[in-house]
Amino acid sequence: MGKGREIRVLRRTPRSGVSSAVRFSVVIPTFRRPEALLACVAALRAQDLAGIPFEIVVVDDAGDDSALRELLAQFSDGPPIRYAPVPGRRGPAAARNLGAEIATGEFLAFIDDDCEPDPNWLRAFDRAIRAADADGRVLFGGCVINLDPSNVYATASQNLIDFLYDWYNRDAQRARFFTTNNIAVSRESFLAFGGFDPSFPRAAAEDRDFCDRWREARGRLQSVPDAIVHHVHRLSLPAFVGQHLGYGRGAVYLHEARQRRGAELPRIEPLGFYRKLVLWPFRQDFGWRAPVLGALAVVSQAAYAFGYYTERFRRGKVSRSSVDPRPTRPPRMASRRDTPRVRSSTDR
């Protein structure tokens, strides 16, 4: 990812028998959560799109599962559903890339298998895309809402994301970070850009890496608050701690990816960031749970730091030997003004 090459605009030849009029391809990476996946698909089939055509692309990171195929086959009407198994478990970043490759829509909308979109989800993205008219240079990010507010750990996890969105995305037209369970982007631009970095093995930090590289390539992030997705992530305390341990481990891969392309390593946030993070629940409508959520915010940061340093220690020698010391320039997003530099390519 980000090896200094100019972004190419891909011109794809429509596949035989496949309509080129599909507006959205909704890509869902999944791993052994059939019940959650079916709920996600059912919510997608309830989209209020007023004739805007879309398809659903399910990418199974657990391999070819005939039982899952049969479950999806029950949805014989409505938007077409395409199933693609990943050969061997490679992580959600690689699964999303595969989904984008086989998709036929003009735009990609990414969602996770434990999420249920609002009926107006794709319509909201469609309105934002038409209003932006930004030549494929904009990455659109929606709003994620916790669907189980009675679960304090799920609430604490979403509370952290809400805080990060408030911290990084105060200007909706110049946002800096989106999670990958609610984003939309031009498929052509996504493929030309190179997609997600498949070296990230788990659902951790690959979203930060993608957003960073997109901005480095002169792309823009734009918030779409009315593109709503409900996150169904029921957690226990051990699962909550494990989640943030994983985020810390993912940060090691993020640092390695930035080092490979010669980008500036992320700095430690100022003390004001952590103070506002702990106090954030008290400024929301959480009532008596605010102190608990504030304490869990502290736990999340401790787990993150522990995960980061243990993974860094584990990978220390490997990381030092695998990093190319020669910095590389990040790719640059193509635009109409760059037409003489754009190269066309046709899929075979």
Secondary structure as UniProt FT lines:
FT   STRAND          9..10
FT   TURN            16..17
FT   TURN            20..21
FT   STRAND          24..30
FT   HELIX           34..45
FT   TURN            50..51
FT   STRAND          54..60
FT   TURN            61..62
FT   HELIX           66..73
FT   STRAND          81..85
FT   HELIX           92..102
FT   STRAND          107..110
FT   TURN            113..114
FT   STRAND          115..117
FT   TURN            119..120
FT   HELIX           121..132
FT   TURN            135..136
FT   STRAND          138..146
FT   TURN            149..150
FT   HELIX           152..168
FT   HELIX           172..174
FT   TURN            180..181
FT   STRAND          183..186
FT   HELIX           187..193
FT   TURN            198..199
FT   HELIX           206..216
FT   TURN            217..218
FT   STRAND          220..231
FT   HELIX           237..260
FT   TURN            261..262
FT   HELIX           271..283
FT   TURN            284..285
FT   HELIX           287..289
FT   HELIX           290..322
FT   HELIX           336..341
FT   STRAND          344..345
//
